[in-house]
Amino acid sequence: MKAFYVDRPQWRRGDAPGTVDLTADWYVCYDKFQLWIPAGYECDGASIPRFLWSVTGSPYDPLNIEAAFIHDALYLTHAFTREVADEIAFQIWMQSGLPKWKARNRWAAVRSFGYFSWKNTEKDKQDLKAMKEILVNRNDVDKFTTLWFTPGK
């Protein structure tokens, strides 16, 4: 399995406290799939409890943000298994320039604590529904199919 991006994501601090927003569509390649995340997608940087920041780094570290966008989208959509989502994040951390040992620490943290976030809350379900309603009206909706419109989701 190989995951990588071509261009770095363009993002800014979000309007809501503790969030970041994509300012342009961005994609990650995973095997034969292009996993597109639309401009305007908001995530919480990286869902890292403060007590782990000394191990993983700040959720707003640019090297965390790159993996956070795809990881959060995968946890929201369940387009792939949790194991695959975590492995994609690991590979994106590596590509972003993070040393392998730091990427491995971050991967271990999401493997250890990610199950708390894997099951979608009611808010997650509402956010996913809202995102699909936005995407379905775009003239380029086809590029979002693999990630946002997986069968049965």
Summary of the structure (lengths in Angstrom):
residues: 153
radius of gyration: 14.4
end to end distance: 23.1
largest distance: 43.5
contacts: 453
relative contact order: 0.16
helix: 50%
strand: 14%
